[in-house]
């Protein structure tokens, strides 16, 4: 049920294929932003955990004639796609599934990062944003999370905040706080 609520916050077609022609408030906001930044010579990474959502975005970008590169866990020629994005000025966008692109990539050609849907673990999102924030980056990096108001996505953000606060408290605390942590606290922190 939670998965379906998260998908519905992204696009109605993710929960019902018959709604493929319906709009997505996130993509309605994202497309003009991508036009603007690419027209100014910027490059962007766009992350989602739903490859089906990225497929919808790909169709929209094709229609808008906005060039992009794409990476998910099924892609074989990962290195060539990364190199093309990094070096080709005519490829300003890189669409990446969160799990495929969260680790091990150096994508310093990007100075904008868009997270289309929040993940339960804030460290996963931070790792994705860090793909652009690497040694060799010469510009400021701007990261944006597209969140639908009054949806399960706001609850995910609250959970992320609690996890961050708990992790921070553990790091800053003396041993007495560690002794006071319950099993439930630890499970929430580590899950």
Buried (B, 14 or more C-beta within 10 A) or exposed (E): EEEEBBBBBBBBBBBEEEBEEEEBEBBEEBBEBBEEBBEEEBBBBBBBBBBEBBBBBBEBBEEEEBBBBBBBEEBEEBEEBBEBBBEEEEBBBBBBBBBBBBEEBBBBBBBBBBBBBBBBBBEBBBBBBBBBBEEEBEEEBBBBBBBBEEBBBBEBBEBBEBBBEBBEBBEEEEEEEEEEBEEEBEEEBEE
